């Protein structure tokens, strides 16, 4: 007989204890994340604690103001992270494969400082926070790896703020396209397809612009032969030229 199945309580997917394919998938997810350099026994302890779970569209992974429950290492899909400040929604970004979600809870806060909602169905390695807290308290290597991940997120946020203050809208759009291709890019007959279905309104929120301006700039890039569209998804036709244009803008 096979091993008994267990249901992950947080996001509701079935998995099997000691299942080799599951273990390989956990390794794949961790190897693409900021915790990739973590070595055994710390790595093994973290993988044993985590479970692979399906992330359904519109699933709330964490809710601002609610007690944090888990750290999620995304393996596939897309998650929107945002914060409400004085009644206004502040977009903090979209997370994709290899990204962490819920890492702010590692600072010891009793309430989540932002909300995270699944936009495109995917899966993730879900690590329950109570067990993770015990591991962190006992494992210096894990503490160091998580601290490095938090610092990297802080630097990324500062870079985004600097871009909003100092760069033109076109430069911010080009950087968005470069990053999106790196995170959600797939081979395409015409170049590289950004598989995540970003709307013009999504992009505008993320780069601090308007939908109309984003539409105009994407049209300009299309006429220049740098991008095209396939079923409302962006195709990067000339990544090298796009990067050079971003550097010069």
C-alpha positions as a printed Julia matrix, in Angstrom:
249×3 Matrix{Float64}:
  0.0    0.0     0.0
  1.05   3.55   -0.61
  1.76   6.12    2.03
 -1.31   7.82    3.57
 -2.15  11.2     2.11
 -2.24  14.27    4.3
 -3.94  17.58    3.54
 -2.02  20.79    4.04
 -4.14  22.88    6.45
 -3.24  26.34    5.21
 -3.94  26.27    1.47
 -5.45  22.86    0.89
 -3.44  20.55   -1.33
 -2.77  16.86   -0.96
  0.77  15.6    -0.59
  2.57  12.47    0.58
  5.11  12.13    3.33
  8.43  10.8     2.11
  7.33  11.11   -1.52
 10.45  11.4    -3.71
  8.82  13.57   -6.43
  7.55  15.91   -3.72
 11.04  16.13   -2.2
 12.54  16.93   -5.61
  9.96  19.66   -6.17
 10.72  21.16   -2.76
 14.41  21.19   -3.67
 13.65  22.87   -7.0
 11.64  25.63   -5.34
 14.23  26.27   -2.65
 17.07  26.27   -5.2
 15.41  29.14   -7.1
 14.83  31.22   -3.96
 16.96  33.6    -1.86
 17.59  30.6     0.43
 19.28  28.61   -2.34
 22.7   28.64   -0.66
 21.41  27.12    2.57
 23.25  23.83    3.27
 22.44  20.74    5.3
 21.45  20.12    8.04
 19.68  23.51    7.96
 18.42  22.93    4.43
 17.06  19.47    5.25
 15.28  20.72    8.37
 13.57  23.51    6.41
 12.51  21.17    3.61
 11.13  18.63    6.09
  9.11  21.34    7.81
  7.63  22.73    4.6
  4.94  21.23    2.39
  3.99  21.81   -1.23
  0.58  23.39   -1.58
 -1.56  24.57   -4.46
 -2.14  28.31   -4.58
 -5.61  28.94   -5.96
 -6.53  32.14   -7.78
 -7.75  34.86   -5.38
 -6.32  32.86   -2.44
 -5.31  35.13    0.44
 -1.87  34.05    1.63
 -1.64  36.71    4.31
 -3.91  39.56    5.39
 -2.68  42.9     6.65
 -3.37  43.22   10.37
 -3.97  39.48   10.88
 -1.54  37.16   12.69
  1.02  35.77   10.21
  0.77  32.02    9.63
  3.47  30.96    7.18
  6.38  31.76    4.94
  5.81  30.78    1.3
  8.52  30.08   -1.28
  6.78  30.47   -4.64
  7.42  27.74   -7.18
  4.91  28.87   -9.81
  2.2   31.47  -10.26
  1.94  35.15   -9.36
  1.06  36.88   -6.09
  0.09  40.54   -5.6
  1.46  42.19   -2.44
 -0.05  45.46   -1.25
 -0.53  47.59    1.85
 -3.4   49.88    2.84
 -2.23  53.23    4.26
 -4.86  55.73    5.44
 -7.47  54.1     3.26
 -5.32  54.05    0.12
 -3.9   50.89   -1.46
 -0.12  50.98   -1.96
  1.11  48.31   -4.46
  4.29  46.68   -3.18
  4.85  44.47   -6.18
  4.05  41.15   -7.8
  5.95  38.07   -6.61
  6.71  35.11   -8.84
  8.72  31.88   -8.96
 11.62  31.93   -6.51
 10.23  34.8    -4.44
  9.33  34.71   -0.76
  5.9   35.78    0.48
  5.26  36.61    4.13
  8.91  37.22    5.0
  8.07  40.34    7.03
  6.7   38.02    9.73
 10.27  36.86   10.38
 10.95  40.15   12.15
  8.67  38.99   14.97
  5.61  41.15   14.24
  2.36  39.84   15.69
  0.37  41.16   12.7
  1.13  41.06    8.98
  2.23  44.41    7.57
  0.8   43.73    4.09
 -1.68  41.54    2.24
 -0.75  38.94   -0.38
 -3.3   37.58   -2.86
 -2.79  34.97   -5.59
 -3.4   36.4    -9.08
 -2.36  33.41  -11.21
 -2.78  29.88   -9.89
  0.47  28.21   -8.91
  2.14  26.35   -6.09
  4.56  27.01   -3.3
  6.61  25.54   -0.5
  4.67  26.56    2.6
  6.55  26.68    5.9
  4.37  27.09    9.03
  5.56  30.03   11.09
  5.59  28.39   14.56
  7.87  25.59   13.36
 10.01  28.03   11.42
 10.43  30.21   14.5
 11.73  27.21   16.44
 14.17  26.35   13.66
 15.41  29.93   13.44
 15.97  30.09   17.21
 18.12  26.95   17.11
 19.95  27.34   13.77
 22.45  30.15   13.18
 22.89  29.27    9.48
 19.16  29.56    8.86
 19.04  32.86   10.73
 21.83  34.21    8.54
 20.15  33.04    5.3
 16.81  34.57    6.25
 18.45  37.81    7.36
 20.19  38.03    3.97
 16.84  37.5     2.23
 15.27  40.32    4.25
 18.16  42.66    3.41
 17.84  41.79   -0.29
 14.13  42.64   -0.18
 14.92  45.95    1.54
 17.47  46.84   -1.15
 14.98  45.92   -3.87
 12.38  48.21   -2.3
 14.89  51.05   -2.07
 15.84  50.57   -5.73
 12.18  50.71   -6.72
 11.71  53.9    -4.72
 14.78  55.42   -6.37
 13.41  54.49   -9.79
 10.07  56.17   -9.03
 11.86  59.34   -7.95
 14.64  59.58  -10.53
 13.73  57.65  -13.69
 11.38  58.48  -16.54
  8.2   56.47  -17.03
  9.72  54.84  -20.11
 12.8   53.77  -18.15
 10.6   52.31  -15.42
  8.55  50.42  -18.02
 11.67  49.01  -19.65
 12.98  47.85  -16.28
  9.61  46.28  -15.5
  9.69  44.36  -18.8
 13.24  43.18  -18.14
 12.36  41.95  -14.65
  9.09  40.35  -15.8
 10.91  38.43  -18.53
 13.42  37.19  -15.97
 10.73  35.99  -13.59
  7.91  34.8   -15.86
  9.69  34.44  -19.21
  9.16  31.39  -21.42
 10.6   30.57  -24.85
  8.45  31.83  -27.73
  8.77  31.66  -31.49
  9.3   35.42  -31.58
 11.53  35.71  -28.51
 10.53  35.42  -24.88
  6.93  35.36  -23.68
  6.03  36.98  -20.35
  3.58  34.26  -19.31
  1.97  36.3   -16.51
 -1.04  38.16  -18.0
 -0.26  41.71  -16.87
 -2.88  44.26  -17.86
 -1.88  47.79  -18.76
 -3.53  48.91  -15.51
 -1.42  46.39  -13.53
  1.77  47.72  -15.08
  0.75  51.32  -14.49
  0.23  50.69  -10.77
  3.58  48.93  -10.46
  5.62  51.62  -12.22
  3.76  54.65  -10.87
  2.12  55.78  -14.09
 -1.29  55.75  -15.81
 -2.88  53.09  -17.99
 -3.03  55.49  -20.92
  0.68  56.29  -20.73
  1.61  52.61  -20.46
 -0.53  51.82  -23.52
  1.18  54.56  -25.53
  4.69  53.45  -24.51
  4.0   49.77  -25.21
  2.74  50.77  -28.65
  5.96  52.71  -29.2
  8.05  49.67  -28.23
  5.97  47.46  -30.5
  6.5   49.77  -33.48
 10.23  49.71  -32.74
 10.16  45.92  -33.0
 11.23  45.35  -29.39
  8.02  43.69  -28.22
  4.88  42.09  -29.63
  1.74  40.57  -28.15
  0.37  37.03  -28.09
 -3.11  36.55  -26.61
 -2.73  39.71  -24.54
  0.63  38.63  -23.18
  3.83  40.54  -23.87
  6.55  38.96  -26.01
 10.08  40.37  -25.65
 11.38  40.17  -29.22
 14.83  41.69  -28.67
 15.97  41.4   -25.07
 19.47  42.73  -25.71
 18.18  45.85  -27.49
 15.57  46.34  -24.77
 18.25  46.2   -22.06
 20.47  48.63  -24.0
 17.57  51.03  -24.4
 16.8   50.81  -20.67
 20.44  51.63  -19.86
 20.38  54.64  -22.17
 17.02  56.03  -21.05
